[in-house]
Amino acid sequence: MSKLEARLASIEIGLESEDYNRVIEDLNKIKKENPDYPLEKEGYLIDFYMGQAIFRKEISSKTKPKQLEKARQHLKKSLESISTFADGHLMQAYNSMVLGQILNSEFYRLESKYEFQEALKINPFLQNEVSPKISALNQSIKQDYDITICANNEEVILELMIEFEKFPWIKIEYGDITTQKADAIVSPANSFGFMDGGLDHTLSEYFGWDLQEKLQKIIKEKHHGELLVGKAEILETGNEEVPYLISAPTMRVPMEIKDSMNPYLATRAVFIALEKFNSEEKRINSVLIPSMGTGIGKVPYDISARQMRAAYEDILLNQNKFPQDFADAQHKNKVLSMDHFYQLYKGQY
């Protein structure tokens, strides 16, 4: 480790009054003492966390170049109005940002993602190695049924873990959803109940192809031939290990839905259907939910996870607020369906 690296690694500046000038002064001092050692090329930046400003190694050494370049471009776009970015000087850009924006920046997210990856290497994809499922907060939440979200894609799992980190009682499991056991499993079907593609094909193979016929019969009789996105239907599977299927369309017909609110609407429909079902004689005590819209729908993994988390908060935690006007309704739609840096730049959500 060089003298500069050792110093950078040890610098920690208390920000009792958020005195960013002290940070800048110290940075300038380091640069003055080391004129031939451009910090940005070495990947150091200022990381604000828990009231501290720490110089630390940038995540460029920990993530794929393509990911980093995407993060750089987004950060540049979001900061272009408040920082000169011609030389790509990330520390200067970070200095111009408020604390909340820094903590929600893409670099912080990717840093968190890297830490998840490191933790998961110890015991792959077991969330209790990252955050305990039983906690004081868990004890204070009275959840009517157990929720497990499954995916067989590592990047999807990481995005789900990031979004649901503050809800450790929700299980995030890596692997084939049909290997899990629960009272119900969600099919992110289409509005006409065809279960011959993507995950639905796997479910048809698992439960038997007569399940598609049962679902389509219900759609014809109860929904005028079309189960709309935002609605869900619960039916028996005839399988003792997973006795119920919840059909919650993420699309009308198989198509890309990457710019839509469909993952939110479909996940919301699942929770509403369960709420109604459990108010009657029969009960569902556990449910398996796939990552919504990330397969055929091509919804970006982070946006799908964000929308699923919002649906959970709105329905099961009763955090949904009725919009005051059309602009308010439009705001939520943009926040949930647009790129992460739209929120960073606007300071939303």
C-alpha positions as CSV (number, residue, x, y, z in Angstrom):
1,M,0.0,0.0,0.0
2,S,1.4,3.4,-1.0
3,K,1.7,6.3,1.5
4,L,-1.2,8.0,-0.2
5,E,-3.4,4.9,-0.1
6,A,-2.6,4.4,3.6
7,R,-3.6,8.0,4.3
8,L,-6.8,7.8,2.2
9,A,-7.8,4.6,4.0
10,S,-7.3,6.1,7.4
11,I,-9.0,9.5,6.9
12,E,-12.3,9.9,8.7
13,I,-13.8,13.3,9.2
14,G,-16.7,13.8,11.6
15,L,-19.5,15.9,10.2
16,E,-21.3,17.0,13.3
17,S,-22.7,20.0,11.4
18,E,-22.3,18.6,7.9
19,D,-19.3,20.8,7.3
20,Y,-18.5,19.7,3.8
21,N,-15.8,22.5,3.5
22,R,-13.6,20.5,5.8
23,V,-13.8,17.5,3.5
24,I,-13.0,19.6,0.5
25,E,-10.0,21.3,2.3
26,D,-8.6,17.9,3.3
27,L,-9.0,16.6,-0.2
28,N,-7.3,19.6,-1.7
29,K,-4.5,19.2,0.7
30,I,-3.9,15.6,-0.4
31,K,-4.0,16.6,-4.0
32,K,-1.6,19.4,-3.4
33,E,0.9,17.0,-1.7
34,N,0.5,14.5,-4.5
35,P,0.2,16.5,-7.8
36,D,1.2,13.6,-10.0
37,Y,-1.3,11.2,-8.3
38,P,-4.7,11.9,-9.8
39,L,-7.2,10.5,-7.2
40,E,-10.0,10.0,-9.7
41,K,-7.9,7.6,-11.7
42,E,-7.2,5.5,-8.7
43,G,-10.9,5.3,-8.0
44,Y,-11.2,7.1,-4.6
45,L,-14.3,9.0,-3.7
46,I,-16.0,10.4,-0.7
47,D,-18.5,8.2,0.9
48,F,-20.9,9.7,3.4
49,Y,-22.3,7.3,5.9
50,M,-23.7,7.6,9.4
51,G,-22.5,11.2,9.8
52,Q,-19.0,10.4,8.6
53,A,-17.1,11.3,5.5
54,I,-14.7,8.6,4.5
55,F,-12.3,8.4,1.6
56,R,-12.6,4.9,0.2
57,K,-11.8,2.9,-2.8
58,E,-14.4,3.2,-5.5
59,I,-16.3,0.1,-6.5
60,S,-14.8,0.1,-10.0
61,S,-12.5,-2.7,-8.8
62,K,-15.4,-4.7,-7.5
63,T,-17.9,-4.6,-10.4
64,K,-18.1,-5.2,-14.1
65,P,-16.9,-2.4,-16.3
66,K,-20.2,-2.3,-18.1
67,Q,-22.0,-1.8,-14.9
68,L,-19.6,0.9,-13.8
69,E,-19.8,2.8,-17.1
70,K,-23.6,2.8,-16.9
71,A,-23.4,4.1,-13.3
72,R,-21.0,6.8,-14.4
73,Q,-23.2,8.0,-17.2
74,H,-26.3,8.1,-15.0
75,L,-24.4,9.9,-12.3
76,K,-23.1,12.4,-14.8
77,K,-26.6,13.0,-16.2
78,S,-28.2,13.5,-12.7
79,L,-25.5,15.9,-11.6
80,E,-24.9,18.0,-14.7
81,S,-26.9,20.9,-13.4
82,I,-25.0,21.1,-10.1
83,S,-21.4,20.1,-10.9
84,T,-18.8,20.5,-13.6
85,F,-18.2,17.0,-14.8
86,A,-16.0,17.5,-17.8
87,D,-13.0,15.7,-16.2
88,G,-15.2,13.0,-14.7
89,H,-14.2,14.0,-11.3
90,L,-16.5,12.0,-9.1
91,M,-15.4,13.4,-5.8
92,Q,-16.3,16.9,-7.0
93,A,-19.7,15.7,-8.0
94,Y,-20.2,14.0,-4.7
95,N,-19.3,17.2,-2.8
96,S,-22.2,19.0,-4.5
97,M,-24.8,16.4,-3.5
98,V,-26.8,16.4,-0.3
99,L,-26.4,13.5,2.1
100,G,-29.6,11.7,1.2
101,Q,-28.7,11.7,-2.5
102,I,-25.3,10.3,-1.8
103,L,-26.7,7.4,0.2
104,N,-29.1,6.6,-2.6
105,S,-26.6,7.0,-5.5
106,E,-25.9,4.2,-7.9
107,F,-22.4,3.9,-6.5
108,Y,-23.8,3.3,-3.0
109,R,-26.3,0.8,-4.4
110,L,-23.6,-1.1,-6.3
111,E,-21.4,-1.0,-3.2
112,S,-24.2,-2.5,-1.2
113,K,-24.7,-5.1,-4.0
114,Y,-21.0,-6.0,-3.8
115,E,-21.3,-6.4,0.0
116,F,-24.3,-8.7,-0.6
117,Q,-22.3,-10.8,-3.0
118,E,-19.4,-11.1,-0.6
119,A,-21.7,-12.2,2.2
120,L,-23.5,-14.7,-0.1
121,K,-20.2,-16.3,-1.1
122,I,-20.0,-17.6,2.5
123,N,-23.4,-19.4,2.2
124,P,-24.8,-18.9,-1.3
125,F,-28.2,-17.2,-1.5
126,L,-29.3,-17.7,2.1
127,Q,-30.7,-14.4,3.2
128,N,-30.3,-15.1,6.9
129,E,-26.6,-14.7,6.3
130,V,-27.3,-11.1,5.2
131,S,-30.1,-10.1,7.6
132,P,-31.8,-12.1,10.3
133,K,-35.3,-13.3,9.6
134,I,-36.2,-13.0,13.3
135,S,-35.8,-9.5,14.7
136,A,-37.5,-7.1,17.0
137,L,-39.1,-5.5,14.0
138,N,-40.3,-8.9,12.8
139,Q,-42.1,-9.4,16.2
140,S,-43.9,-6.1,15.8
141,I,-45.3,-6.9,12.3
142,K,-48.3,-9.1,12.3
143,Q,-48.2,-10.7,8.8
144,D,-51.1,-12.9,7.9
145,Y,-49.1,-15.3,5.9
146,D,-45.5,-16.1,5.0
147,I,-44.1,-14.6,1.8
148,T,-41.2,-16.1,-0.2
149,I,-40.0,-14.5,-3.4
150,C,-38.1,-16.8,-5.7
151,A,-35.8,-16.4,-8.7
152,N,-33.2,-18.4,-10.5
153,N,-31.2,-15.4,-11.6
154,E,-28.4,-14.1,-9.3
155,E,-28.8,-10.5,-10.4
156,V,-32.6,-10.6,-9.8
157,I,-32.0,-12.0,-6.3
158,L,-29.5,-9.3,-5.4
159,E,-32.0,-6.5,-6.5
160,L,-34.8,-8.2,-4.5
161,M,-32.5,-8.4,-1.4
162,I,-31.6,-4.7,-1.7
163,E,-35.3,-3.6,-2.0
164,F,-36.6,-5.9,0.7
165,E,-33.6,-5.5,3.1
166,K,-35.7,-3.7,5.7
167,F,-38.3,-6.6,5.6
168,P,-36.2,-9.6,6.8
169,W,-39.3,-11.6,7.4
170,I,-39.9,-11.8,3.7
171,K,-37.8,-14.7,2.4
172,I,-35.7,-14.2,-0.8
173,E,-34.8,-17.6,-2.2
174,Y,-32.5,-18.5,-5.2
175,G,-33.5,-21.5,-7.3
176,D,-36.4,-23.2,-9.0
177,I,-39.7,-22.0,-7.5
178,T,-41.3,-25.4,-7.9
179,T,-38.8,-26.9,-5.5
180,Q,-40.2,-24.7,-2.7
181,K,-43.2,-25.7,-0.6
182,A,-46.1,-23.4,0.3
183,D,-49.9,-23.3,0.3
184,A,-49.9,-21.2,-2.9
185,I,-47.8,-20.3,-5.8
186,V,-48.2,-17.2,-8.1
187,S,-48.4,-17.6,-11.9
188,P,-47.4,-14.3,-13.6
189,A,-49.7,-15.3,-16.5
190,N,-51.3,-13.5,-19.4
191,S,-54.9,-12.3,-19.3
192,F,-56.2,-15.3,-21.3
193,G,-54.7,-18.0,-19.0
194,F,-52.4,-19.6,-21.5
195,M,-49.7,-21.3,-19.5
196,D,-47.4,-22.6,-22.2
197,G,-44.5,-20.1,-22.0
198,G,-41.8,-19.0,-19.5
199,L,-42.5,-19.8,-15.8
200,D,-46.1,-20.7,-16.6
201,H,-44.8,-23.6,-18.8
202,T,-42.8,-24.9,-15.8
203,L,-45.9,-24.7,-13.6
204,S,-48.0,-26.5,-16.2
205,E,-45.4,-29.3,-16.3
206,Y,-45.4,-29.4,-12.5
207,F,-49.1,-29.3,-11.8
208,G,-50.4,-30.9,-15.0
209,W,-51.8,-29.3,-18.2
210,D,-55.4,-29.6,-17.0
211,L,-54.7,-26.6,-14.7
212,Q,-54.6,-24.3,-17.7
213,E,-58.1,-25.6,-18.7
214,K,-59.4,-24.9,-15.1
215,L,-58.0,-21.4,-15.2
216,Q,-59.4,-20.5,-18.6
217,K,-62.8,-21.9,-17.6
218,I,-62.8,-19.5,-14.6
219,I,-61.6,-16.6,-16.7
220,K,-64.5,-17.2,-19.2
221,E,-67.1,-17.6,-16.5
222,K,-66.1,-15.0,-13.9
223,H,-64.1,-12.4,-15.9
224,H,-65.9,-12.2,-19.3
225,G,-63.0,-14.0,-21.0
226,E,-60.1,-11.8,-19.8
227,L,-58.4,-11.6,-16.5
228,L,-57.0,-8.0,-16.6
229,V,-53.6,-6.9,-15.3
230,G,-54.2,-5.8,-11.8
231,K,-56.6,-8.6,-11.1
232,A,-55.9,-12.1,-9.6
233,E,-57.7,-15.4,-9.4
234,I,-57.1,-18.2,-6.9
235,L,-57.8,-21.8,-7.9
236,E,-57.1,-25.2,-6.5
237,T,-54.2,-27.2,-8.1
238,G,-55.0,-30.7,-6.9
239,N,-51.5,-30.9,-5.6
240,E,-51.1,-31.6,-1.8
241,E,-47.8,-29.9,-1.5
242,V,-48.9,-26.7,-3.2
243,P,-52.7,-26.7,-3.1
244,Y,-53.4,-23.3,-4.7
245,L,-52.4,-21.3,-7.7
246,I,-52.8,-17.6,-7.9
247,S,-53.0,-16.3,-11.4
248,A,-51.9,-12.7,-11.5
249,P,-51.3,-11.5,-15.1
250,T,-48.3,-9.3,-15.7
251,M,-49.3,-8.8,-19.3
252,R,-52.4,-9.0,-21.5
253,V,-50.5,-11.1,-24.1
254,P,-46.9,-12.2,-24.1
255,M,-44.9,-9.0,-24.8
256,E,-42.3,-6.7,-23.4
257,I,-43.6,-4.6,-20.5
258,K,-40.4,-2.9,-19.4
259,D,-41.9,0.7,-19.3
260,S,-45.0,-0.3,-17.5
261,M,-46.4,-0.5,-13.9
262,N,-47.4,-4.1,-14.5
263,P,-45.2,-5.7,-11.9
264,Y,-46.6,-3.4,-9.3
265,L,-50.2,-4.0,-10.4
266,A,-49.8,-7.8,-10.6
267,T,-48.1,-8.0,-7.1
268,R,-50.7,-5.7,-5.7
269,A,-53.4,-8.0,-7.1
270,V,-51.8,-11.0,-5.4
271,F,-52.0,-9.4,-2.0
272,I,-55.5,-8.2,-2.4
273,A,-56.7,-11.6,-3.6
274,L,-55.1,-13.3,-0.6
275,E,-56.7,-10.8,1.8
276,K,-60.1,-11.6,0.4
277,F,-59.5,-15.4,0.3
278,N,-58.3,-15.5,3.9
279,S,-61.3,-13.7,5.1
280,E,-63.4,-16.7,4.2
281,E,-63.4,-20.3,5.5
282,K,-60.2,-21.6,3.8
283,R,-56.8,-20.1,4.5
284,I,-53.5,-19.7,2.7
285,N,-50.7,-19.4,5.2
286,S,-47.7,-19.2,2.8
287,V,-47.2,-18.0,-0.7
288,L,-44.4,-18.3,-3.3
289,I,-44.0,-15.3,-5.6
290,P,-41.7,-15.1,-8.6
291,S,-39.9,-12.0,-9.8
292,M,-42.6,-10.2,-11.7
293,G,-42.1,-9.3,-15.3
294,T,-38.4,-10.0,-15.6
295,G,-38.7,-12.9,-18.0
296,I,-40.7,-12.5,-21.2
297,G,-41.7,-9.0,-20.0
298,K,-38.0,-7.8,-20.0
299,V,-38.6,-5.5,-17.0
300,P,-35.3,-4.3,-15.6
301,Y,-34.5,-6.2,-12.5
302,D,-34.2,-3.2,-10.2
303,I,-37.5,-1.7,-11.4
304,S,-39.4,-5.0,-10.9
305,A,-38.0,-5.4,-7.4
306,R,-38.9,-1.7,-6.6
307,Q,-42.5,-2.1,-7.8
308,M,-42.9,-5.4,-5.9
309,R,-41.7,-3.8,-2.8
310,A,-44.1,-0.8,-3.3
311,A,-47.0,-3.2,-3.7
312,Y,-46.1,-4.9,-0.5
313,E,-45.9,-1.6,1.4
314,D,-49.1,-0.2,-0.2
315,I,-51.3,-3.3,0.6
316,L,-49.9,-5.2,3.5
317,L,-48.4,-2.2,5.4
318,N,-51.3,0.1,4.4
319,Q,-48.9,2.8,3.2
320,N,-50.8,3.6,0.0
321,K,-51.9,7.3,-0.1
322,F,-54.8,8.3,-2.4
323,P,-53.4,10.9,-4.9
324,Q,-54.5,14.5,-4.3
325,D,-54.7,15.2,-8.0
326,F,-53.6,13.8,-11.4
327,A,-50.1,15.2,-11.1
328,D,-49.7,13.3,-7.8
329,A,-50.9,10.1,-9.4
330,Q,-48.5,10.6,-12.3
331,H,-45.6,11.3,-9.9
332,K,-45.9,7.8,-8.3
333,N,-46.2,6.2,-11.7
334,K,-42.9,7.9,-12.8
335,V,-41.1,7.1,-9.6
336,L,-41.9,3.4,-9.8
337,S,-41.4,2.8,-13.5
338,M,-38.6,5.2,-14.5
339,D,-34.9,4.8,-14.2
340,H,-33.3,4.9,-10.8
341,F,-31.6,8.2,-11.5
342,Y,-34.8,10.0,-12.3
343,Q,-35.6,9.7,-8.6
344,L,-32.0,10.6,-7.6
345,Y,-32.1,13.8,-9.7
346,K,-35.6,14.8,-8.6
347,G,-35.1,13.8,-5.0
348,Q,-38.2,11.6,-5.1
349,Y,-39.3,8.4,-3.4
